[in-house]
């Protein structure tokens, strides 16, 4: 018997919302810190743009690779757990049957009803395995996320986020640093507000939380940069 991890035909958008938020937040905050630091040091918009674009694409590639490795490791760990359950069904069927019985007993089934459920689930090895995957490992069969999709979402979100604080410098607007900060805060708030669609928080609270995290990250980056510059 073999178990195949097939992709779900209709994946829910919230499955990748965390990856998108990670990429956007990291792209906005790190690039804003970078742009403000370079602008303060050189004062030349062209330098900020060139250095910022280099940082944006390098960061996007790094986030893509990091997202892929993270999702791939998660997928491999799940597949290993599934392989263990599959092996135990073959070599320790009674123990696995009793585990399934205990699971459904805790769900409130007993007597003949419990016996019928366990007998039905263990009557087919694929159904048996899927039951253990779902009820013991708490994983829905067929819903393993594609590492390539995770990588694409994280990497693309980073690039989009990184482009936002660079736009005023690309357009050579006056007070580019101030405008970059305002745009970044607005983008963070909008991202948080949109995220509230998949949570119980209000859009104002969710947006404010995102802004707070971004401001703290930006402030930390600027402070650390000044400390290191003062000691160099």
QUIQUINOR-V221111 format. One line per field, one symbol per residue. psi: psi as a letter, one per 20 degrees, with the letter a starting at -180 (. if undefined). Layout:
psi = ???
This chain:
psi = pqppnqqphnqqhihjhhggggggggggghhgggghghghhhjohhgggghghghghghggghghggghghgggghgghggghgggghhghlhgghhhghghghhhijqrbhgghggggghjhphghgghghgghgilpopjkpqphhgggggggghgggghhgiighhhjlqqlhgghggggggghgggghghhihkriqqhgggghggggggggggggggggghghhhi.
